[in-house]
Amino acid sequence: MPHRLWIALNSILIVLSVIYIWFFRPHDSSLVITAQFLSQMAMILFLVNINMYFVFLVIRKSSVRQVKIRLAKFSRVMMKWHIPIAITATTIIAGHAAINLYEIAPVIGYSNLKLVSGYLAMAVLSLTLAAGYLRHKKSSGFRRKFHLITAMAFFLVFFIHMFIPI
């Protein structure tokens, strides 16, 4: 049952971001529209990766054996894609940032709260990627927790950044 709630929350987040970006933040510039589209794609990819934590949580906490088996098989497949998804999403978000720094920043100022939150999100994302790289090279309990904490911090900062108006 909790997994249905989590799927619903993810779906609601995606729908809210689509509504917010495309209906409340429309732009005339094709470059800015491209940046908005890139942010949507990256958000979905980051959500896929962040949700791996919750898949593992359900595996640990569930008392239903069939659920554990099904999720374990699913997680084996998904973990092979975790790093490529992270690299792809980071590349996409870098394109989003570059377009916005070129097109929007000169208009609203480089110290605008929206941009500052984007800088913070990129810094926390860099920390998350570094933690993930270290974990990939040599896994330990500390490295696993550090990667998890930085990933959740990134999600929080990115979520705040997404809904800060320009």
GIDA-V553930 format. One record per residue. N is the residue number from 1. RES is the residue in one small letter. PSI is psi in radians with two decimals (none if undefined). D_CENTER is the distance of its C-alpha to the mean C-alpha in Angstrom with 1 decimal. Layout:
# GIDA-V553930
n->N res->RES psi->PSI d_center->D_CENTER
n->N res->RES psi->PSI d_center->D_CENTER
This chain:
# GIDA-V553930
n->1 res->m psi->-0.75 d_center->23.8
n->2 res->p psi->-0.52 d_center->20.8
n->3 res->h psi->-0.55 d_center->18.7
n->4 res->r psi->-0.68 d_center->19.8
n->5 res->l psi->-0.74 d_center->18.7
n->6 res->w psi->-0.72 d_center->15.2
n->7 res->i psi->-0.73 d_center->15.1
n->8 res->a psi->-0.76 d_center->16.7
n->9 res->l psi->-0.71 d_center->14.2
n->10 res->n psi->-0.77 d_center->11.3
n->11 res->s psi->-0.76 d_center->13.7
n->12 res->i psi->-0.74 d_center->14.8
n->13 res->l psi->-0.78 d_center->11.4
n->14 res->i psi->-0.80 d_center->11.2
n->15 res->v psi->-0.78 d_center->14.9
n->16 res->l psi->-0.71 d_center->14.9
n->17 res->s psi->-0.67 d_center->12.5
n->18 res->v psi->-0.82 d_center->14.8
n->19 res->i psi->-0.82 d_center->17.8
n->20 res->y psi->-0.86 d_center->16.9
n->21 res->i psi->-0.77 d_center->16.0
n->22 res->w psi->-0.40 d_center->18.8
n->23 res->f psi->-0.53 d_center->21.4
n->24 res->f psi->-0.23 d_center->21.3
n->25 res->r psi->0.81 d_center->20.1
n->26 res->p psi->2.67 d_center->22.1
n->27 res->h psi->2.73 d_center->23.3
n->28 res->d psi->-0.46 d_center->26.3
n->29 res->s psi->2.24 d_center->25.0
n->30 res->s psi->-0.51 d_center->23.8
n->31 res->l psi->-0.75 d_center->21.8
n->32 res->v psi->-0.67 d_center->19.8
n->33 res->i psi->-0.69 d_center->19.4
n->34 res->t psi->-0.75 d_center->18.1
n->35 res->a psi->-0.68 d_center->15.6
n->36 res->q psi->-0.76 d_center->14.5
n->37 res->f psi->-0.74 d_center->14.4
n->38 res->l psi->-0.71 d_center->12.3
n->39 res->s psi->-0.65 d_center->9.7
n->40 res->q psi->-0.78 d_center->9.9
n->41 res->m psi->-0.80 d_center->9.7
n->42 res->a psi->-0.69 d_center->6.7
n->43 res->m psi->-0.78 d_center->4.8
n->44 res->i psi->-0.75 d_center->6.8
n->45 res->l psi->-0.74 d_center->6.4
n->46 res->f psi->-0.68 d_center->3.0
n->47 res->l psi->-0.72 d_center->4.8
n->48 res->v psi->-0.80 d_center->7.7
n->49 res->n psi->-0.75 d_center->7.2
n->50 res->i psi->-0.58 d_center->6.6
n->51 res->n psi->-0.27 d_center->9.4
n->52 res->m psi->-0.61 d_center->11.6
n->53 res->y psi->-0.75 d_center->12.5
n->54 res->f psi->-0.48 d_center->13.9
n->55 res->v psi->-0.81 d_center->15.7
n->56 res->f psi->-0.61 d_center->17.4
n->57 res->l psi->-0.76 d_center->18.2
n->58 res->v psi->-0.67 d_center->19.9
n->59 res->i psi->-0.78 d_center->21.8
n->60 res->r psi->-0.70 d_center->23.0
n->61 res->k psi->-0.34 d_center->24.0
n->62 res->s psi->2.50 d_center->25.3
n->63 res->s psi->-0.06 d_center->29.1
n->64 res->v psi->1.99 d_center->29.2
n->65 res->r psi->-0.75 d_center->29.9
n->66 res->q psi->-0.64 d_center->29.0
n->67 res->v psi->-0.77 d_center->25.5
n->68 res->k psi->-0.78 d_center->25.0
n->69 res->i psi->-0.83 d_center->26.5
n->70 res->r psi->-0.78 d_center->24.5
n->71 res->l psi->-0.59 d_center->21.1
n->72 res->a psi->-0.74 d_center->22.3
n->73 res->k psi->-0.76 d_center->23.1
n->74 res->f psi->-0.78 d_center->19.8
n->75 res->s psi->-0.57 d_center->17.9
n->76 res->r psi->-0.73 d_center->20.3
n->77 res->v psi->-0.81 d_center->19.4
n->78 res->m psi->-0.60 d_center->15.6
n->79 res->m psi->-0.42 d_center->15.8
n->80 res->k psi->-0.43 d_center->17.6
n->81 res->w psi->-0.07 d_center->14.7
n->82 res->h psi->-0.87 d_center->12.0
n->83 res->i psi->-0.82 d_center->13.0
n->84 res->p psi->-0.64 d_center->13.6
n->85 res->i psi->-0.76 d_center->10.3
n->86 res->a psi->-0.75 d_center->8.7
n->87 res->i psi->-0.75 d_center->11.5
n->88 res->t psi->-0.83 d_center->11.4
n->89 res->a psi->-0.68 d_center->7.9
n->90 res->t psi->-0.71 d_center->9.1
n->91 res->t psi->-0.78 d_center->12.3
n->92 res->i psi->-0.76 d_center->11.3
n->93 res->i psi->-0.51 d_center->9.6
n->94 res->a psi->-0.67 d_center->12.8
n->95 res->g psi->-0.73 d_center->14.8
n->96 res->h psi->-0.81 d_center->13.4
n->97 res->a psi->-0.75 d_center->14.3
n->98 res->a psi->-0.77 d_center->17.6
n->99 res->i psi->-0.79 d_center->18.6
n->100 res->n psi->-0.61 d_center->18.1
n->101 res->l psi->-0.56 d_center->19.9
n->102 res->y psi->-0.76 d_center->22.7
n->103 res->e psi->-0.77 d_center->23.0
n->104 res->i psi->-0.72 d_center->22.0
n->105 res->a psi->-0.75 d_center->22.4
n->106 res->p psi->-0.46 d_center->26.2
n->107 res->v psi->-0.81 d_center->26.7
n->108 res->i psi->-0.21 d_center->25.0
n->109 res->g psi->2.48 d_center->25.3
n->110 res->y psi->-0.24 d_center->23.1
n->111 res->s psi->0.24 d_center->23.2
n->112 res->n psi->2.53 d_center->21.9
n->113 res->l psi->-0.65 d_center->19.7
n->114 res->k psi->-0.78 d_center->16.9
n->115 res->l psi->-0.69 d_center->17.2
n->116 res->v psi->-0.71 d_center->17.6
n->117 res->s psi->-0.55 d_center->14.4
n->118 res->g psi->-0.71 d_center->12.7
n->119 res->y psi->-0.78 d_center->14.8
n->120 res->l psi->-0.74 d_center->13.7
n->121 res->a psi->-0.73 d_center->10.0
n->122 res->m psi->-0.66 d_center->11.0
n->123 res->a psi->-0.78 d_center->13.4
n->124 res->v psi->-0.63 d_center->11.2
n->125 res->l psi->-0.74 d_center->8.8
n->126 res->s psi->-0.72 d_center->12.3
n->127 res->l psi->-0.71 d_center->13.5
n->128 res->t psi->-0.75 d_center->10.8
n->129 res->l psi->-0.71 d_center->11.8
n->130 res->a psi->-0.75 d_center->15.4
n->131 res->a psi->-0.69 d_center->15.2
n->132 res->g psi->-0.69 d_center->14.0
n->133 res->y psi->-0.80 d_center->16.8
n->134 res->l psi->-0.71 d_center->19.3
n->135 res->r psi->-0.67 d_center->18.5
n->136 res->h psi->-0.68 d_center->18.9
n->137 res->k psi->-0.76 d_center->22.2
n->138 res->k psi->1.88 d_center->23.6
n->139 res->s psi->2.42 d_center->22.1
n->140 res->s psi->2.91 d_center->23.3
n->141 res->g psi->-0.72 d_center->22.6
n->142 res->f psi->-0.79 d_center->21.8
n->143 res->r psi->-0.66 d_center->19.4
n->144 res->r psi->-0.83 d_center->17.6
n->145 res->k psi->-0.71 d_center->17.5
n->146 res->f psi->-0.76 d_center->16.5
n->147 res->h psi->-0.75 d_center->13.5
n->148 res->l psi->-0.82 d_center->12.5
n->149 res->i psi->-0.76 d_center->13.3
n->150 res->t psi->-0.62 d_center->11.5
n->151 res->a psi->-0.74 d_center->8.2
n->152 res->m psi->-0.63 d_center->9.1
n->153 res->a psi->-0.73 d_center->10.3
n->154 res->f psi->-0.79 d_center->7.3
n->155 res->f psi->-0.75 d_center->5.6
n->156 res->l psi->-0.83 d_center->9.2
n->157 res->v psi->-0.74 d_center->9.8
n->158 res->f psi->-0.69 d_center->7.1
n->159 res->f psi->-0.76 d_center->8.5
n->160 res->i psi->-0.81 d_center->11.9
n->161 res->h psi->-0.73 d_center->11.6
n->162 res->m psi->-0.65 d_center->10.8
n->163 res->f psi->0.11 d_center->14.0
n->164 res->i psi->2.18 d_center->16.3
n->165 res->p psi->2.69 d_center->19.0
n->166 res->i psi->none d_center->20.5
